[in-house]
Amino acid sequence: MKAPTILKSFLLRQSPAAVAPMPQKTWFDRELTAELDTLDGEIKLAQLLDAAIKTQKIVLDSLVKISYRDDFDRGDVDKYLEDNVEILDVCNYFVEKIENINHYVDTLKVVVHLVDNNSNRKPNKVATKRALEHLNSSLCQSVEKRSRKALEDLLRQRLCHHGTDISEIMCGSKAMTLMCLRFLELGLSFDSKSRNLPVMKLSQPTSSSWLRLLQELTKEAEASVDGKKLQETVDAARELKEQMKKEKEMKCCVERLKKRCKELEDMVEVIEERVRDLYKCLIDVRMTLLGILSQH
Protein backbone atom coordinates (compact mmCIF):
# COMPACT_ATOMS: atom_id res chain seq x y z
CA MET A 1 0.00 0.00 0.00
CA LYS A 2 1.48 3.37 -1.05
CA ALA A 3 1.68 6.24 1.42
CA PRO A 4 -0.77 9.07 0.68
CA THR A 5 0.76 12.04 -1.12
CA ILE A 6 0.12 14.36 1.83
CA LEU A 7 1.94 11.91 4.17
CA LYS A 8 4.92 11.67 1.84
CA SER A 9 5.12 15.43 1.64
CA PHE A 10 5.03 15.67 5.44
CA LEU A 11 7.81 13.10 5.85
CA LEU A 12 9.98 14.81 3.26
CA ARG A 13 9.55 18.15 4.97
CA GLN A 14 10.20 16.76 8.46
CA SER A 15 13.12 14.36 7.86
CA PRO A 16 15.99 16.86 7.50
CA ALA A 17 15.00 18.72 10.66
CA ALA A 18 13.95 15.70 12.72
CA VAL A 19 17.10 13.60 12.19
CA ALA A 20 20.32 15.42 13.03
CA PRO A 21 23.38 13.97 11.27
CA MET A 22 25.60 11.90 13.55
CA PRO A 23 29.12 13.29 13.95
CA GLN A 24 31.60 11.33 11.87
CA LYS A 25 33.79 9.14 14.06
CA THR A 26 37.52 9.33 13.57
CA TRP A 27 39.69 6.27 13.01
CA PHE A 28 41.29 6.97 16.40
CA ASP A 29 37.88 7.03 18.09
CA ARG A 30 36.85 3.70 16.56
CA GLU A 31 40.12 1.95 17.39
CA LEU A 32 40.39 3.19 20.97
CA THR A 33 36.72 2.49 21.68
CA ALA A 34 37.24 -1.08 20.47
CA GLU A 35 40.27 -1.43 22.76
CA LEU A 36 38.40 -0.13 25.80
CA ASP A 37 35.51 -2.48 25.08
CA THR A 38 37.85 -5.37 25.90
CA LEU A 39 38.15 -4.15 29.50
CA ASP A 40 35.35 -5.68 31.49
CA GLY A 41 34.67 -7.19 34.89
CA GLU A 42 37.33 -6.96 37.59
CA ILE A 43 40.04 -4.75 36.12
CA LYS A 44 43.66 -5.45 37.04
CA LEU A 45 46.66 -3.15 36.89
CA ALA A 46 48.26 -5.25 34.16
CA GLN A 47 45.13 -4.83 32.00
CA LEU A 48 45.18 -1.06 32.43
CA LEU A 49 48.85 -0.93 31.48
CA ASP A 50 48.20 -3.09 28.42
CA ALA A 51 45.40 -0.73 27.38
CA ALA A 52 47.65 2.32 27.86
CA ILE A 53 50.40 0.68 25.79
CA LYS A 54 47.95 -0.26 23.03
CA THR A 55 46.63 3.33 23.05
CA GLN A 56 50.09 4.73 22.30
CA LYS A 57 50.38 2.34 19.35
CA ILE A 58 46.99 3.56 18.09
CA VAL A 59 48.27 7.12 18.56
CA LEU A 60 51.33 6.38 16.41
CA ASP A 61 49.19 4.81 13.66
CA SER A 62 46.76 7.75 13.80
CA LEU A 63 49.49 10.37 13.43
CA VAL A 64 50.39 8.81 10.08
CA LYS A 65 46.79 9.06 8.85
CA ILE A 66 46.10 12.74 9.59
CA SER A 67 47.23 16.05 8.15
CA TYR A 68 48.99 18.30 10.63
CA ARG A 69 47.95 21.97 10.45
CA ASP A 70 50.47 24.19 12.17
CA ASP A 71 48.08 27.10 12.73
CA PHE A 72 45.45 24.86 14.44
CA ASP A 73 47.45 22.03 15.98
CA ARG A 74 50.72 23.56 17.21
CA GLY A 75 49.35 24.57 20.62
CA ASP A 76 47.99 21.08 21.36
CA VAL A 77 51.24 19.42 20.30
CA ASP A 78 53.41 21.82 22.32
CA LYS A 79 51.28 21.26 25.43
CA TYR A 80 51.43 17.50 24.96
CA LEU A 81 55.22 17.55 24.59
CA GLU A 82 55.53 19.63 27.74
CA ASP A 83 53.36 17.23 29.76
CA ASN A 84 55.03 14.23 28.14
CA VAL A 85 58.27 15.11 29.94
CA GLU A 86 56.46 15.06 33.29
CA ILE A 87 54.70 11.79 32.44
CA LEU A 88 58.02 10.14 31.54
CA ASP A 89 59.40 11.29 34.90
CA VAL A 90 56.40 9.71 36.64
CA CYS A 91 57.07 6.43 34.79
CA ASN A 92 60.64 6.53 36.09
CA TYR A 93 59.25 7.19 39.55
CA PHE A 94 57.22 3.97 39.30
CA VAL A 95 60.22 1.99 38.10
CA GLU A 96 62.07 3.22 41.20
CA LYS A 97 59.08 2.42 43.43
CA ILE A 98 58.92 -1.11 41.98
CA GLU A 99 62.64 -1.55 42.64
CA ASN A 100 62.04 -0.50 46.26
CA ILE A 101 59.22 -3.01 46.57
CA ASN A 102 61.51 -5.72 45.19
CA HIS A 103 64.15 -4.78 47.78
CA TYR A 104 61.44 -4.93 50.44
CA VAL A 105 60.49 -8.45 49.32
CA ASP A 106 64.17 -9.48 49.35
CA THR A 107 64.44 -8.22 52.93
CA LEU A 108 61.39 -10.25 53.92
CA LYS A 109 62.90 -13.33 52.30
CA VAL A 110 65.97 -12.93 54.50
CA VAL A 111 63.67 -12.65 57.52
CA VAL A 112 61.82 -15.79 56.49
CA HIS A 113 65.10 -17.67 56.02
CA LEU A 114 66.34 -16.63 59.45
CA VAL A 115 63.12 -17.54 61.22
CA ASP A 116 62.00 -20.56 59.20
CA ASN A 117 64.84 -22.80 60.37
CA ASN A 118 63.78 -22.22 63.97
CA SER A 119 59.98 -22.15 63.61
CA ASN A 120 59.50 -25.80 64.54
CA ARG A 121 61.60 -25.67 67.68
CA LYS A 122 62.60 -23.24 70.38
CA PRO A 123 63.49 -19.96 68.60
CA ASN A 124 67.16 -19.14 68.19
CA LYS A 125 67.52 -15.77 69.91
CA VAL A 126 70.39 -14.67 67.69
CA ALA A 127 68.48 -15.47 64.48
CA THR A 128 65.33 -13.83 65.85
CA LYS A 129 67.26 -10.68 66.77
CA ARG A 130 68.76 -10.45 63.27
CA ALA A 131 65.32 -10.98 61.70
CA LEU A 132 63.86 -8.17 63.80
CA GLU A 133 66.72 -5.89 62.78
CA HIS A 134 65.87 -6.52 59.13
CA LEU A 135 62.19 -5.80 59.73
CA ASN A 136 63.12 -2.56 61.47
CA SER A 137 65.56 -1.54 58.74
CA SER A 138 65.35 1.86 57.10
CA LEU A 139 64.43 0.16 53.83
CA CYS A 140 61.23 -1.28 55.27
CA GLN A 141 60.38 1.98 56.99
CA SER A 142 61.14 4.49 54.23
CA VAL A 143 60.18 2.73 51.01
CA GLU A 144 57.27 5.16 50.50
CA LYS A 145 59.11 8.46 50.92
CA ARG A 146 59.45 9.40 47.21
CA SER A 147 57.17 12.35 46.30
CA ARG A 148 54.34 11.87 43.81
CA LYS A 149 53.67 15.60 43.36
CA ALA A 150 54.29 15.52 39.59
CA LEU A 151 51.54 12.94 39.12
CA GLU A 152 49.12 14.89 41.30
CA ASP A 153 49.77 18.08 39.33
CA LEU A 154 49.15 16.30 36.01
CA LEU A 155 45.91 14.79 37.28
CA ARG A 156 44.64 18.21 38.38
CA GLN A 157 44.87 19.53 34.83
CA ARG A 158 41.70 19.62 32.76
CA LEU A 159 42.14 17.54 29.63
CA CYS A 160 41.30 19.58 26.52
CA HIS A 161 39.80 18.14 23.31
CA HIS A 162 39.32 21.06 20.90
CA GLY A 163 37.60 19.04 18.19
CA THR A 164 40.52 18.62 15.79
CA ASP A 165 42.04 15.27 14.91
CA ILE A 166 45.38 16.04 16.55
CA SER A 167 43.65 17.39 19.66
CA GLU A 168 41.69 14.15 20.07
CA ILE A 169 44.82 12.04 19.61
CA MET A 170 46.84 14.08 22.13
CA CYS A 171 43.94 13.96 24.60
CA GLY A 172 43.58 10.19 24.18
CA SER A 173 47.26 9.47 24.68
CA LYS A 174 47.43 11.57 27.83
CA ALA A 175 44.06 10.50 29.28
CA MET A 176 44.79 6.77 29.00
CA THR A 177 48.30 7.16 30.40
CA LEU A 178 47.29 9.30 33.37
CA MET A 179 44.31 7.07 34.20
CA CYS A 180 46.66 4.08 34.24
CA LEU A 181 49.35 5.84 36.31
CA ARG A 182 46.76 7.02 38.81
CA PHE A 183 45.66 3.45 39.53
CA LEU A 184 49.26 2.28 39.54
CA GLU A 185 49.94 4.71 42.40
CA LEU A 186 46.87 3.43 44.25
CA GLY A 187 47.92 -0.18 43.74
CA LEU A 188 51.56 0.28 44.77
CA SER A 189 51.05 2.47 47.84
CA PHE A 190 52.12 1.21 51.26
CA ASP A 191 50.21 3.92 53.08
CA SER A 192 46.44 3.60 52.69
CA LYS A 193 46.00 7.18 53.95
CA SER A 194 47.95 8.53 50.96
CA ARG A 195 45.80 6.88 48.30
CA ASN A 196 43.53 9.87 47.70
CA LEU A 197 44.49 11.18 44.27
CA PRO A 198 42.80 13.76 42.02
CA VAL A 199 40.51 12.42 39.30
CA MET A 200 41.03 13.61 35.73
CA LYS A 201 38.49 16.09 34.40
CA LEU A 202 37.60 17.16 30.88
CA SER A 203 37.38 20.87 30.12
CA GLN A 204 34.23 20.46 27.99
CA PRO A 205 31.81 17.75 26.75
CA THR A 206 32.90 15.65 23.79
CA SER A 207 31.28 13.39 21.23
CA SER A 208 34.18 10.90 21.36
CA SER A 209 32.92 7.43 22.26
CA TRP A 210 36.27 6.40 23.74
CA LEU A 211 36.24 9.21 26.28
CA ARG A 212 32.75 8.46 27.55
CA LEU A 213 33.75 4.80 27.84
CA LEU A 214 36.97 5.74 29.64
CA GLN A 215 35.01 7.73 32.22
CA GLU A 216 32.80 4.67 32.88
CA LEU A 217 35.80 2.34 33.13
CA THR A 218 37.51 4.69 35.57
CA LYS A 219 34.57 4.29 37.94
CA GLU A 220 34.71 0.49 37.58
CA ALA A 221 38.47 0.41 38.15
CA GLU A 222 38.07 2.56 41.26
CA ALA A 223 36.25 -0.35 42.89
CA SER A 224 38.40 -3.22 41.60
CA VAL A 225 42.00 -1.97 41.40
CA ASP A 226 43.68 -1.81 44.78
CA GLY A 227 46.83 -2.66 46.68
CA LYS A 228 45.72 -5.93 48.24
CA LYS A 229 48.84 -7.90 47.34
CA LEU A 230 51.12 -5.25 48.79
CA GLN A 231 49.03 -4.58 51.87
CA GLU A 232 48.61 -8.31 52.57
CA THR A 233 52.40 -8.73 52.47
CA VAL A 234 52.93 -5.81 54.85
CA ASP A 235 50.29 -7.20 57.22
CA ALA A 236 51.90 -10.67 57.16
CA ALA A 237 55.30 -9.15 57.97
CA ARG A 238 53.82 -7.20 60.89
CA GLU A 239 52.11 -10.32 62.21
CA LEU A 240 55.37 -12.29 62.11
CA LYS A 241 57.15 -9.42 63.86
CA GLU A 242 54.64 -9.46 66.71
CA GLN A 243 54.97 -13.23 67.09
CA MET A 244 58.76 -12.93 67.27
CA LYS A 245 58.55 -10.24 69.93
CA LYS A 246 56.24 -12.43 72.01
CA GLU A 247 58.38 -15.54 71.32
CA LYS A 248 55.28 -17.46 70.23
CA GLU A 249 54.71 -20.14 67.56
CA MET A 250 55.74 -18.67 64.19
CA LYS A 251 55.24 -21.51 61.68
CA CYS A 252 51.87 -20.32 60.35
CA CYS A 253 53.08 -16.73 60.15
CA VAL A 254 56.21 -17.78 58.27
CA GLU A 255 54.23 -19.79 55.71
CA ARG A 256 51.79 -16.94 55.24
CA LEU A 257 54.60 -14.46 54.64
CA LYS A 258 56.28 -16.83 52.17
CA LYS A 259 53.06 -17.02 50.16
CA ARG A 260 52.46 -13.26 50.23
CA CYS A 261 56.02 -12.52 49.11
CA LYS A 262 55.70 -14.90 46.14
CA GLU A 263 52.35 -13.38 45.08
CA LEU A 264 53.65 -9.82 45.36
CA GLU A 265 56.86 -10.69 43.54
CA ASP A 266 54.94 -12.24 40.62
CA MET A 267 52.58 -9.26 40.35
CA VAL A 268 55.34 -6.66 40.47
CA GLU A 269 57.37 -8.50 37.83
CA VAL A 270 54.47 -8.26 35.37
CA ILE A 271 53.82 -4.60 36.19
CA GLU A 272 57.47 -3.57 35.90
CA GLU A 273 57.74 -5.03 32.41
CA ARG A 274 54.64 -3.14 31.28
CA VAL A 275 55.71 0.18 32.84
CA ARG A 276 58.98 -0.02 30.91
CA ASP A 277 57.04 -0.84 27.69
CA LEU A 278 54.73 2.12 28.27
CA TYR A 279 57.74 4.38 28.74
CA LYS A 280 59.20 3.22 25.41
CA CYS A 281 55.87 3.80 23.63
CA LEU A 282 55.60 7.32 25.07
CA ILE A 283 59.12 8.05 23.82
CA ASP A 284 58.08 6.82 20.35
CA VAL A 285 55.08 9.17 20.35
CA ARG A 286 57.30 12.05 21.44
CA MET A 287 59.87 11.40 18.70
CA THR A 288 57.12 11.12 16.05
CA LEU A 289 55.63 14.48 17.09
CA LEU A 290 59.04 16.16 17.10
CA GLY A 291 59.57 14.76 13.60
CA ILE A 292 56.26 16.24 12.46
CA LEU A 293 57.13 19.66 13.93
CA SER A 294 60.55 19.63 12.25
CA GLN A 295 58.83 19.44 8.85
CA HIS A 296 56.76 22.59 9.47
Disulfide bonds with the S-S distance in Angstrom:
none
